[in-house]
C-alpha cells in the first residue's frame, strides 16, 4: 500500500437542527473530537470534527442560500460533500462540461476559499473549493 502525505480532499458536510448538541453527541457516541468550532451560543456556523485522519464538517440549519440547496435533516437533505481542490476555476469548468447543474457560481469567500456548488444528475449537492482543512498536517 503506498504511503501518502496528502491531506484528505473529501469532507462530508452535514446540517443539524441542534448542531451544538450533536457535536457533543458525536464526540461522546462516535469518538469524534472537535478540531474547530465557530458560532455564537447554540448556533454553530461551522465546525470540524475529526476521527483519526478523517474529518466531517457541520453546522446549524440556516435559512440561507446553502441551506436551501442541501435541505434540512430528516427530509433526506441536510448533507453534501465538499471537495478541496487546487484550482476551483478548473474544477468548475470541468463540472460544467460534464453536465453538473451549477447552483452557486464561483465566488470568493471571506475565509479565503474560492468555491462553487453544483448538483449531480441525481440531485446530490457537491461543493468544490480551495479551502483545504488539514492540509499540511501530519496524517
N, C-alpha and C positions, 0 to 999 in steps of 0.2 A: 504494500500500500504506500503510495507516495505521500511524503510529508508536505504539508503546506503551511505557509506563514500568513497567507492572505486571510483577512477577517471575513466573516460571513457576509454575503450580499443580500440574502433573503430574510425579511423580517415580517412575520405575520403581525398585522395591526388590528387591534380589537377596540371596540367601543363598549362601555358598560354604563348602565343606568346609575350605578353607585361604584364608580371606579376606585374611590378611596377604600371602601370596604373590600372590594375584590382584590386590591393589591395585597392587603393583609391576608385575605383568604388564600390567594395563590402562593404566597410565601409560606404560610402555615401548612396548607394541604398538599402542595405540589413541590415545595422546596425551592421556589424561586427566591432570588434576593434582589433588592432594589438597587439599580445602577444609577438611575436618575429619576427625579420626580419634580414636575413644575406645575404650579397652580396655586390656588388660594382656598384655604379651608377644605371642604369636602370636594371641591371642583378640581379635577385633575386635567390640566391642559395637555400634558404629555408625560408619559412615564416609560421607563425602560426597565424591564425585569430580565435578569439573566438566570440561566440554568446551565451550568457548565460553560461551554464556549458558545452556547446558543442564546438568543435573546428574542423577546417579544416586545412590541410597543403597544401602549394602550392609553385610553383617555376617557373622560366622561362624555356621554352622549350630549351632543350640542346641535342646535338647530342652525347650523352653518352650512355653507356650500358642500363641504366634505361630508358632513353628517347626512345630508340629503342624498349624496352619492352612494354611501355604504349602507344606509338604513339603520334601524335600531335592533338591539339584541332581542331575540325571541321571535322576530318576524322573518328569520332566515337571513337577516342582514347584520350589520354591526361589525363586519370584519372585512379586511382586504389584505393584500400582500404588497409590501414595499420592497423595492429592489434598488440597492445602491449601485450607481453607475459612475463611470469616469466622465462620460460625455452625455449629458441629458439631451442635447440637441440631436446628436446622432441616434440615440435611443428613440427619441420622438419621431424622427424621420423614418426609422425602420418600422416602428409600430404602426405609423400611419400608412406606409406602403403595404404592410401586412394586413391591413383592414381593421385595425383596432378602432373603436369608437372613442374619439378624444372627448372627454367630458370636462377637462380643465386644461387649457392651453399652457404652454411653457410659461413659467413665472419664476421670478427670483424671490425667495422667501427672506424674511427678516433675520432668520437664523443662518443665513449664508448658503442655503441649498438652492439649486436650480432644478425645478421639478415640473412634471406634468402627470395627469391622472387620466386613465382610459379604462374601457371595458373590453373584455374579451368577447368572442362571438356568443358566449352563453350568459353574458351579463355580469361576470365577476369583475370586481374593481381591482385595478393594479395601479400602484403609484411608482414612478421612477424618479430618482433624484440623486444629486451629488452629495447630500448629507450621508455620511457613511459611519454609523456608530461602530465602535470597536476597532476601527482601522488604526493600525499602529500599536495595538495592544498585543500582548503575548497570548497565543491561542490556548 
